[in-house]
Structures are given as C-alpha cells and as structure tokens.
Amino acid sequence: MYRKKIVILQSKYQKTKVRYNAYSDYFRRRFGTRVQKLSIDAGFSCPNRDGRVATGGCTFCSNEAFSPSYLRRAPTITAQLDEGIAFHRRRYRSAAVYLAYFQAYSNTYAPVEVLRERYDEALRHPGVVGLVVGTRPDCVDGPVLDLLADYAKEHYVAVEYGIESCHDCTLRLVNRGHDFACTEAAIRATARRGLPVGGHLILGLPGESREDLLAEAAILNRLPLTTVKFHQLQILKGTAMERQYRDEAFRRSLLQFSLEEYITLLCDLLERLRPDLVVERLAGEVPPRFQACPERSFRRADGRLLRNEEIPALVEAELERRDSRQGSLYKPESQTLETTI
C-alpha cells in the first residue's frame, strides 16, 4: 500500500512542495527559470587512485555508474555539452539555463593553467551560464579557489565536495584518504571567497548507525554549506566494497534500509537541518547493470525498481503526516573556528 501511493503523492508534491528547501526552487529563485546541470568528464584523475594519496580509490567508488552515457560518446567538453543539451531538451523542454557540471573524479586536481583551459572551454559554450565543480576536499588550495572566485565575478560558480561522512573512523574504513578536518577547512575556505558550497553524503556506510547519521545534521549545520546531497549506500560492481560485501561480518556492519525506514531517516534528518540549507538530492540511482547487490535497491510493490524522482513525493507526504518541515528541530549552535587556506 505504501508504494502504491507513489504516483498520487508525486502529483500532490508537484503542487505543494513547501516542506523542505528544494534545489529546483533555489535555482528558480536565482535565475527565474528551470536550470539544468550538464555532466562533464573533463579527463581529470583522483589522488586516491594515482598514488599521491592512495591507490584503488574509495571502496564505494564507480564513476562509470553515475556518468551519463553521452559522456562516453563525446570526446571533448564542447561535444559533451552539445550532447547533454540535446538530451535534456528532449526530456525537459522547459530547461532554459545550463550549468557545466564537472562531475567525474576530482575536477580541481590539476595545475591552475590546465583547470583554466578546461573551465574556459565550458564557459565558451553559448548555452552555459556557469560552472558546478565536483571535487575532493584535499584537492583545493588558495590558487585554485582564487581562480574559481575570479570566474564567479561574471558567472554562477559553485563547488561541490564529496563529504561522504563526517566521522573519521568511517572515512578510514572506506579508504577516503583524508579526515573530516580537511573537509571542514576546504568548505570554509570556499565559502569565504563567496562561492556557493555543496556537500555530498552517503547514508549507510560501514559501521555507521542511525544515530551516527542523525548526528551529522548538527555537524552540517555548523558549516557554511549552501547545498547538500544525500545518497543511500549502493554496492556497485567492480568496487572494493563489492568484494568486501562477500564477507558476512562486513554485511552486518551495514545498515539495511527498507523504503519506509529510509524515508523516515530522511525526514528525521531534514527536521534537524538548518532551514536555509538547500537539499539537492535525497537518494541515488544507478542503472541495474552496475548494481552488485540488487536486493539492496528500493522497489515498488510490483517488484520494479523505484526511480530516484519518486522519493521526494514520499518524503513530502511523511513530513505532511508529521505536520513538520525542514528545520523544525533545528537548534542553532556556535560556529567552530575557521581554518585558512
């Protein structure tokens, strides 16, 4: 019955989306129209793969699983943007403003001259009005952030960091290669330059309890973040975590969410988040061919996979049932000292 309500709730959600600070509304307020991010693979690497920090990458990482298929067909940034605009115009005819989303791997992991060349190519595209740069907290320094701040004088420029977890013990378990202090320093240094800052978290990493996840809300609230993404942990083919998952003790270390439990967790987190934090995403989705453990996927009553865009309707309905909203349990706390980059 819970899943059968999804279509009805989605329709209602489109009319009454007021109980959390949604990303689409943020851009409509900023640009006055629908904004679409166009994913780009600009050929960068990652210090957690090439040996500078570690090899093998984070245990959960599979960039291919999250990359649109057109990135594999288009060899240049310009061609990828052309393909992306054509794709999204077919899917969302109302899209009028496009942002180049440097998504694959660590998109500040290169000399400033190389970064400038690739960002310039994206911004020369006539359909692009700004940049969203996805990267790791340990891949920024003063010159890189100053470069992005220079672009922001004439364009919308945001930086999105893979936080993944606020707990150092978890970061070590997933071979992240840096601690949370590094994350906090990067976020504060970016915000100090006037750039919108996004953070991505994975819910359900090894060893984390529900209480650990709820505790992250208070940590996020103390940071100068503009946006936040939540994804449930997915076990993807070809990753170190797929191999770890064969071990029974490792499987026991992972939270297993039913759909109802996941919606409850999201609502509990939203209630604790600052009301001004923009929520970009509530769940992750990859094509079934990349899923190593399909039994962990959310499914409809008829067995079909639940699509990512169906989650917001369920979250909105649960918040409405509670007569609650984002920030209803938020309690302001004092800020931590800034670290200079």
C-alpha positions as a Markdown table, in Angstrom:
| # | Residue | x | y | z |
|---|---|---|---|---|
| 1 | Met | 0.0 | 0.0 | 0.0 |
| 2 | Tyr | 2.9 | 2.4 | 0.9 |
| 3 | Arg | 4.4 | 2.0 | -2.6 |
| 4 | Lys | 1.0 | 2.2 | -4.4 |
| 5 | Lys | 0.6 | 5.8 | -3.2 |
| 6 | Ile | 3.7 | 7.0 | -5.0 |
| 7 | Val | 2.1 | 8.3 | -8.2 |
| 8 | Ile | -0.7 | 10.1 | -6.3 |
| 9 | Leu | 1.8 | 11.6 | -3.9 |
| 10 | Gln | 4.1 | 12.8 | -6.7 |
| 11 | Ser | 1.2 | 14.7 | -8.3 |
| 12 | Lys | 0.4 | 16.3 | -5.0 |
| 13 | Tyr | 4.1 | 17.0 | -4.3 |
| 14 | Gln | 4.4 | 19.0 | -7.6 |
| 15 | Lys | 1.7 | 21.4 | -6.3 |
| 16 | Thr | 2.7 | 21.7 | -2.6 |
| 17 | Lys | 6.5 | 21.4 | -2.4 |
| 18 | Val | 7.0 | 23.6 | 0.6 |
| 19 | Arg | 8.2 | 21.4 | 3.5 |
| 20 | Tyr | 11.9 | 21.4 | 2.6 |
| 21 | Asn | 14.2 | 23.7 | 0.7 |
| 22 | Ala | 14.4 | 22.1 | -2.7 |
| 23 | Tyr | 17.2 | 22.6 | -5.2 |
| 24 | Ser | 14.9 | 23.3 | -8.1 |
| 25 | Asp | 13.2 | 26.1 | -6.1 |
| 26 | Tyr | 16.7 | 27.6 | -5.2 |
| 27 | Phe | 17.6 | 27.9 | -8.9 |
| 28 | Arg | 14.2 | 29.3 | -9.9 |
| 29 | Arg | 14.6 | 32.0 | -7.2 |
| 30 | Arg | 18.1 | 32.7 | -8.5 |
| 31 | Phe | 17.6 | 32.6 | -12.3 |
| 32 | Gly | 13.8 | 32.9 | -12.6 |
| 33 | Thr | 13.6 | 29.7 | -14.7 |
| 34 | Arg | 14.4 | 26.0 | -14.7 |
| 35 | Val | 18.2 | 25.3 | -14.5 |
| 36 | Gln | 19.8 | 22.0 | -15.7 |
| 37 | Lys | 23.2 | 20.7 | -14.8 |
| 38 | Leu | 25.1 | 19.1 | -17.7 |
| 39 | Ser | 27.6 | 16.4 | -16.5 |
| 40 | Ile | 31.1 | 16.6 | -17.9 |
| 41 | Asp | 34.0 | 14.2 | -17.8 |
| 42 | Ala | 37.0 | 16.6 | -18.3 |
| 43 | Gly | 39.6 | 13.9 | -18.1 |
| 44 | Phe | 40.8 | 14.5 | -14.5 |
| 45 | Ser | 42.1 | 11.8 | -12.2 |
| 46 | Cys | 42.0 | 11.4 | -8.4 |
| 47 | Pro | 44.8 | 11.4 | -5.8 |
| 48 | Asn | 43.2 | 8.4 | -4.2 |
| 49 | Arg | 43.7 | 6.4 | -7.4 |
| 50 | Asp | 47.0 | 7.6 | -8.9 |
| 51 | Gly | 49.1 | 7.0 | -5.8 |
| 52 | Arg | 49.5 | 10.5 | -4.5 |
| 53 | Val | 47.2 | 9.7 | -1.6 |
| 54 | Ala | 46.4 | 6.0 | -2.2 |
| 55 | Thr | 45.6 | 3.6 | -5.0 |
| 56 | Gly | 42.3 | 1.8 | -5.7 |
| 57 | Gly | 40.1 | 4.8 | -4.9 |
| 58 | Cys | 37.4 | 4.9 | -2.2 |
| 59 | Thr | 35.9 | 1.5 | -1.6 |
| 60 | Phe | 32.4 | 2.5 | -2.8 |
| 61 | Cys | 33.5 | 4.5 | -5.9 |
| 62 | Ser | 32.4 | 3.7 | -9.5 |
| 63 | Asn | 32.3 | 6.9 | -11.6 |
| 64 | Glu | 31.1 | 5.0 | -14.6 |
| 65 | Ala | 27.9 | 4.0 | -12.8 |
| 66 | Phe | 26.9 | 7.7 | -12.3 |
| 67 | Ser | 28.0 | 9.1 | -15.6 |
| 68 | Pro | 25.5 | 9.7 | -18.4 |
| 69 | Ser | 26.1 | 7.5 | -21.5 |
| 70 | Tyr | 26.7 | 10.6 | -23.7 |
| 71 | Leu | 29.9 | 11.2 | -21.9 |
| 72 | Arg | 31.4 | 8.1 | -23.5 |
| 73 | Arg | 30.3 | 9.2 | -27.0 |
| 74 | Ala | 31.6 | 12.7 | -26.9 |
| 75 | Pro | 35.4 | 13.2 | -26.8 |
| 76 | Thr | 35.6 | 17.0 | -25.9 |
| 77 | Ile | 33.9 | 19.2 | -23.3 |
| 78 | Thr | 32.1 | 21.1 | -26.0 |
| 79 | Ala | 30.8 | 17.9 | -27.6 |
| 80 | Gln | 29.6 | 16.6 | -24.2 |
| 81 | Leu | 27.8 | 19.9 | -23.6 |
| 82 | Asp | 26.1 | 19.7 | -27.0 |
| 83 | Glu | 25.0 | 16.1 | -26.3 |
| 84 | Gly | 23.8 | 17.0 | -22.8 |
| 85 | Ile | 21.7 | 19.9 | -24.0 |
| 86 | Ala | 20.1 | 17.8 | -26.8 |
| 87 | Phe | 19.4 | 15.0 | -24.3 |
| 88 | His | 17.8 | 17.3 | -21.7 |
| 89 | Arg | 15.8 | 19.3 | -24.2 |
| 90 | Arg | 14.1 | 16.0 | -25.2 |
| 91 | Arg | 13.5 | 15.2 | -21.5 |
| 92 | Tyr | 12.8 | 18.7 | -20.1 |
| 93 | Arg | 11.5 | 21.0 | -22.7 |
| 94 | Ser | 11.3 | 23.9 | -20.2 |
| 95 | Ala | 15.1 | 24.0 | -19.4 |
| 96 | Ala | 16.4 | 27.4 | -20.4 |
| 97 | Val | 19.6 | 27.8 | -18.4 |
| 98 | Tyr | 22.5 | 25.3 | -18.3 |
| 99 | Leu | 25.4 | 24.8 | -15.9 |
| 100 | Ala | 28.5 | 22.8 | -16.8 |
| 101 | Tyr | 28.8 | 20.2 | -14.1 |
| 102 | Phe | 32.4 | 18.9 | -13.8 |
| 103 | Gln | 31.4 | 15.6 | -12.2 |
| 104 | Ala | 33.8 | 12.8 | -13.0 |
| 105 | Tyr | 36.6 | 12.2 | -10.5 |
| 106 | Ser | 38.3 | 15.3 | -8.9 |
| 107 | Asn | 37.8 | 18.4 | -11.0 |
| 108 | Thr | 40.3 | 20.6 | -9.3 |
| 109 | Tyr | 43.1 | 18.0 | -9.4 |
| 110 | Ala | 45.4 | 19.7 | -12.0 |
| 111 | Pro | 47.6 | 22.8 | -12.3 |
| 112 | Val | 45.7 | 26.0 | -12.4 |
| 113 | Glu | 46.7 | 26.5 | -16.1 |
| 114 | Val | 45.0 | 23.2 | -17.0 |
| 115 | Leu | 41.9 | 24.0 | -14.9 |
| 116 | Arg | 41.6 | 27.4 | -16.6 |
| 117 | Glu | 41.8 | 25.9 | -20.1 |
| 118 | Arg | 39.0 | 23.3 | -19.4 |
| 119 | Tyr | 36.7 | 25.7 | -17.5 |
| 120 | Asp | 37.1 | 28.3 | -20.3 |
| 121 | Glu | 36.0 | 25.7 | -22.9 |
| 122 | Ala | 32.9 | 25.0 | -20.9 |
| 123 | Leu | 32.0 | 28.7 | -20.4 |
| 124 | Arg | 32.6 | 29.5 | -24.1 |
| 125 | His | 29.6 | 27.3 | -24.9 |
| 126 | Pro | 26.7 | 29.6 | -25.8 |
| 127 | Gly | 24.2 | 27.6 | -23.7 |
| 128 | Val | 26.3 | 27.6 | -20.5 |
| 129 | Val | 26.0 | 30.3 | -17.8 |
| 130 | Gly | 28.1 | 28.9 | -15.1 |
| 131 | Leu | 30.1 | 26.0 | -13.5 |
| 132 | Val | 29.5 | 23.4 | -10.8 |
| 133 | Val | 32.8 | 21.8 | -9.9 |
| 134 | Gly | 32.8 | 18.5 | -8.1 |
| 135 | Thr | 36.0 | 17.6 | -6.2 |
| 136 | Arg | 37.6 | 16.3 | -3.0 |
| 137 | Pro | 38.4 | 18.5 | 0.0 |
| 138 | Asp | 42.1 | 17.6 | -0.3 |
| 139 | Cys | 42.3 | 18.8 | -4.0 |
| 140 | Val | 41.9 | 22.6 | -3.4 |
| 141 | Asp | 44.3 | 25.3 | -2.3 |
| 142 | Gly | 44.4 | 29.0 | -2.4 |
| 143 | Pro | 45.3 | 29.5 | -6.1 |
| 144 | Val | 42.5 | 27.0 | -7.2 |
| 145 | Leu | 39.9 | 28.7 | -5.1 |
| 146 | Asp | 41.0 | 32.1 | -6.2 |
| 147 | Leu | 40.7 | 31.0 | -9.9 |
| 148 | Leu | 37.1 | 29.9 | -9.2 |
| 149 | Ala | 36.3 | 33.1 | -7.4 |
| 150 | Asp | 37.5 | 35.1 | -10.4 |
| 151 | Tyr | 35.1 | 33.2 | -12.6 |
| 152 | Ala | 32.3 | 33.9 | -10.1 |
| 153 | Lys | 32.7 | 37.7 | -10.8 |
| 154 | Glu | 30.8 | 37.1 | -14.1 |
| 155 | His | 29.3 | 33.6 | -13.8 |
| 156 | Tyr | 27.5 | 31.4 | -11.4 |
| 157 | Val | 30.2 | 29.1 | -9.9 |
| 158 | Ala | 29.6 | 26.5 | -7.2 |
| 159 | Val | 32.0 | 23.9 | -5.7 |
| 160 | Glu | 30.6 | 20.5 | -4.6 |
| 161 | Tyr | 32.6 | 18.5 | -2.2 |
| 162 | Gly | 32.4 | 14.8 | -1.6 |
| 163 | Ile | 32.0 | 14.8 | 2.2 |
| 164 | Glu | 30.6 | 11.2 | 2.3 |
| 165 | Ser | 30.8 | 11.0 | 6.1 |
| 166 | Cys | 31.5 | 13.4 | 9.0 |
| 167 | His | 33.1 | 10.6 | 11.0 |
| 168 | Asp | 36.8 | 10.0 | 10.7 |
| 169 | Cys | 36.5 | 6.3 | 11.6 |
| 170 | Thr | 34.2 | 5.8 | 8.6 |
| 171 | Leu | 36.5 | 7.8 | 6.3 |
| 172 | Arg | 39.3 | 5.5 | 7.2 |
| 173 | Leu | 37.2 | 2.4 | 6.6 |
| 174 | Val | 36.3 | 3.5 | 3.1 |
| 175 | Asn | 39.9 | 4.5 | 2.2 |
| 176 | Arg | 38.9 | 8.1 | 1.7 |
| 177 | Gly | 42.5 | 9.4 | 2.2 |
| 178 | His | 41.7 | 12.5 | 4.3 |
| 179 | Asp | 40.0 | 13.3 | 7.6 |
| 180 | Phe | 36.9 | 15.5 | 8.3 |
| 181 | Ala | 39.1 | 18.4 | 9.4 |
| 182 | Cys | 40.3 | 18.6 | 5.8 |
| 183 | Thr | 36.7 | 18.7 | 4.7 |
| 184 | Glu | 35.8 | 21.5 | 7.1 |
| 185 | Ala | 38.8 | 23.6 | 6.1 |
| 186 | Ala | 38.0 | 23.3 | 2.4 |
| 187 | Ile | 34.3 | 24.2 | 2.9 |
| 188 | Arg | 35.1 | 27.2 | 5.0 |
| 189 | Ala | 37.9 | 28.5 | 2.6 |
| 190 | Thr | 35.5 | 28.1 | -0.4 |
| 191 | Ala | 32.6 | 29.9 | 1.4 |
| 192 | Arg | 35.0 | 32.7 | 2.5 |
| 193 | Arg | 35.5 | 33.5 | -1.2 |
| 194 | Gly | 31.8 | 34.0 | -1.7 |
| 195 | Leu | 31.3 | 30.7 | -3.6 |
| 196 | Pro | 28.2 | 28.5 | -3.1 |
| 197 | Val | 29.4 | 25.3 | -1.5 |
| 198 | Gly | 27.7 | 21.9 | -1.8 |
| 199 | Gly | 28.3 | 18.7 | 0.2 |
| 200 | His | 27.5 | 15.1 | -0.7 |
| 201 | Leu | 26.9 | 12.5 | 1.9 |
| 202 | Ile | 26.4 | 8.7 | 1.7 |
| 203 | Leu | 23.9 | 7.3 | 4.2 |
| 204 | Gly | 24.7 | 3.8 | 5.5 |
| 205 | Leu | 28.5 | 3.5 | 5.1 |
| 206 | Pro | 30.2 | 0.6 | 7.0 |
| 207 | Gly | 29.9 | 0.8 | 10.8 |
| 208 | Glu | 27.6 | 3.8 | 10.9 |
| 209 | Ser | 24.4 | 3.6 | 13.0 |
| 210 | Arg | 21.2 | 5.5 | 12.5 |
| 211 | Glu | 22.3 | 7.7 | 15.5 |
| 212 | Asp | 25.6 | 8.4 | 13.7 |
| 213 | Leu | 23.7 | 9.6 | 10.7 |
| 214 | Leu | 21.4 | 11.8 | 12.6 |
| 215 | Ala | 24.4 | 13.3 | 14.4 |
| 216 | Glu | 25.7 | 14.5 | 11.1 |
| 217 | Ala | 22.9 | 17.0 | 10.8 |
| 218 | Ala | 24.3 | 19.1 | 13.6 |
| 219 | Ile | 27.8 | 19.0 | 12.1 |
| 220 | Leu | 26.5 | 20.1 | 8.7 |
| 221 | Asn | 24.6 | 22.9 | 10.3 |
| 222 | Arg | 27.8 | 24.4 | 11.7 |
| 223 | Leu | 29.4 | 24.6 | 8.2 |
| 224 | Pro | 28.8 | 27.4 | 5.7 |
| 225 | Leu | 27.2 | 25.0 | 3.2 |
| 226 | Thr | 24.7 | 26.2 | 0.6 |
| 227 | Thr | 23.5 | 22.8 | -0.7 |
| 228 | Val | 23.6 | 19.2 | 0.4 |
| 229 | Lys | 23.0 | 15.8 | -1.3 |
| 230 | Phe | 22.0 | 12.6 | 0.4 |
| 231 | His | 22.5 | 9.2 | -1.3 |
| 232 | Gln | 21.8 | 5.8 | 0.2 |
| 233 | Leu | 24.8 | 3.4 | 0.0 |
| 234 | Gln | 24.8 | 1.3 | -3.1 |
| 235 | Ile | 27.1 | -1.6 | -3.7 |
| 236 | Leu | 28.4 | -1.3 | -7.2 |
| 237 | Lys | 30.1 | -3.8 | -9.5 |
| 238 | Gly | 33.9 | -3.6 | -9.7 |
| 239 | Thr | 34.4 | -1.8 | -6.5 |
| 240 | Ala | 36.4 | -2.8 | -3.4 |
| 241 | Met | 33.2 | -2.8 | -1.5 |
| 242 | Glu | 31.7 | -5.4 | -3.8 |
| 243 | Arg | 34.5 | -7.7 | -2.7 |
| 244 | Gln | 34.1 | -6.8 | 1.0 |
| 245 | Tyr | 30.4 | -7.5 | 0.8 |
| 246 | Arg | 31.1 | -11.2 | 0.3 |
| 247 | Asp | 32.2 | -11.3 | 4.0 |
| 248 | Glu | 29.3 | -11.8 | 6.4 |
| 249 | Ala | 30.9 | -9.6 | 9.2 |
| 250 | Phe | 31.1 | -6.7 | 6.7 |
| 251 | Arg | 27.5 | -7.2 | 5.6 |
| 252 | Arg | 26.4 | -7.0 | 9.3 |
| 253 | Ser | 28.3 | -3.7 | 9.6 |
| 254 | Leu | 25.9 | -2.1 | 7.0 |
| 255 | Leu | 22.5 | -0.6 | 7.8 |
| 256 | Gln | 19.9 | -2.2 | 5.6 |
| 257 | Phe | 17.0 | 0.3 | 4.9 |
| 258 | Ser | 13.6 | -0.7 | 3.9 |
| 259 | Leu | 12.0 | 2.0 | 1.8 |
| 260 | Glu | 9.9 | 3.1 | 4.8 |
| 261 | Glu | 12.9 | 3.2 | 7.0 |
| 262 | Tyr | 14.8 | 5.3 | 4.5 |
| 263 | Ile | 12.0 | 7.8 | 4.2 |
| 264 | Thr | 11.8 | 8.0 | 8.0 |
| 265 | Leu | 15.6 | 8.7 | 8.2 |
| 266 | Leu | 15.4 | 11.4 | 5.6 |
| 267 | Cys | 12.6 | 13.2 | 7.3 |
| 268 | Asp | 14.4 | 12.9 | 10.7 |
| 269 | Leu | 17.5 | 14.5 | 9.1 |
| 270 | Leu | 15.5 | 17.2 | 7.4 |
| 271 | Glu | 13.9 | 18.2 | 10.6 |
| 272 | Arg | 17.3 | 18.7 | 12.1 |
| 273 | Leu | 18.9 | 20.6 | 9.2 |
| 274 | Arg | 19.1 | 24.4 | 9.1 |
| 275 | Pro | 16.1 | 25.7 | 7.2 |
| 276 | Asp | 18.2 | 27.7 | 4.7 |
| 277 | Leu | 20.3 | 24.6 | 3.6 |
| 278 | Val | 19.2 | 23.7 | 0.0 |
| 279 | Val | 18.5 | 20.0 | -0.4 |
| 280 | Glu | 19.7 | 19.0 | -3.9 |
| 281 | Arg | 19.1 | 15.2 | -3.8 |
| 282 | Leu | 17.5 | 12.7 | -1.4 |
| 283 | Ala | 18.6 | 9.4 | -3.0 |
| 284 | Gly | 20.9 | 8.0 | -5.6 |
| 285 | Glu | 20.2 | 5.8 | -8.6 |
| 286 | Val | 22.4 | 3.9 | -10.9 |
| 287 | Pro | 21.4 | 1.6 | -13.9 |
| 288 | Pro | 20.7 | -2.0 | -12.8 |
| 289 | Arg | 23.7 | -3.3 | -14.8 |
| 290 | Phe | 26.0 | -1.6 | -12.3 |
| 291 | Gln | 24.3 | -2.9 | -9.2 |
| 292 | Ala | 26.3 | -5.7 | -7.4 |
| 293 | Cys | 23.6 | -6.2 | -4.8 |
| 294 | Pro | 20.2 | -5.6 | -6.3 |
| 295 | Glu | 18.5 | -6.8 | -3.1 |
| 296 | Arg | 19.5 | -3.5 | -1.5 |
| 297 | Ser | 17.6 | -1.5 | -4.1 |
| 298 | Phe | 14.2 | 0.2 | -3.3 |
| 299 | Arg | 11.4 | -1.4 | -5.2 |
| 300 | Arg | 7.7 | -0.9 | -5.9 |
| 301 | Ala | 5.1 | -3.3 | -4.7 |
| 302 | Asp | 5.1 | -4.9 | -8.2 |
| 303 | Gly | 8.9 | -5.5 | -7.9 |
| 304 | Arg | 10.0 | -2.8 | -10.3 |
| 305 | Leu | 12.8 | -0.5 | -9.2 |
| 306 | Leu | 11.8 | 2.7 | -7.5 |
| 307 | Arg | 13.0 | 5.7 | -9.5 |
| 308 | Asn | 15.1 | 8.4 | -7.8 |
| 309 | Glu | 12.5 | 11.1 | -8.6 |
| 310 | Glu | 9.8 | 9.2 | -6.8 |
| 311 | Ile | 11.5 | 9.6 | -3.4 |
| 312 | Pro | 10.6 | 13.4 | -2.9 |
| 313 | Ala | 6.9 | 12.6 | -3.0 |
| 314 | Leu | 7.2 | 10.1 | -0.2 |
| 315 | Val | 9.3 | 12.4 | 1.9 |
| 316 | Glu | 6.9 | 15.3 | 1.4 |
| 317 | Ala | 4.0 | 13.0 | 2.4 |
| 318 | Glu | 5.7 | 11.9 | 5.5 |
| 319 | Leu | 6.6 | 15.4 | 6.5 |
| 320 | Glu | 3.0 | 16.4 | 5.9 |
| 321 | Arg | 1.8 | 13.4 | 8.0 |
| 322 | Arg | 4.0 | 14.7 | 10.9 |
| 323 | Asp | 2.9 | 18.3 | 10.3 |
| 324 | Ser | 6.6 | 19.0 | 10.1 |
| 325 | Arg | 9.2 | 20.6 | 7.8 |
| 326 | Gln | 12.9 | 21.1 | 7.3 |
| 327 | Gly | 14.4 | 22.8 | 10.4 |
| 328 | Ser | 11.6 | 22.1 | 12.7 |
| 329 | Leu | 14.0 | 20.6 | 15.3 |
| 330 | Tyr | 17.0 | 22.8 | 14.3 |
| 331 | Lys | 18.8 | 24.4 | 17.2 |
| 332 | Pro | 21.5 | 27.0 | 16.3 |
| 333 | Glu | 24.9 | 26.3 | 17.7 |
| 334 | Ser | 28.1 | 28.3 | 17.9 |
| 335 | Gln | 30.4 | 28.2 | 14.9 |
| 336 | Thr | 33.8 | 26.5 | 15.0 |
| 337 | Leu | 36.9 | 28.5 | 14.3 |
| 338 | Glu | 37.8 | 29.0 | 10.7 |
| 339 | Thr | 40.9 | 27.4 | 9.1 |
| 340 | Thr | 42.7 | 29.5 | 6.5 |
| 341 | Ile | 43.5 | 28.2 | 3.0 |
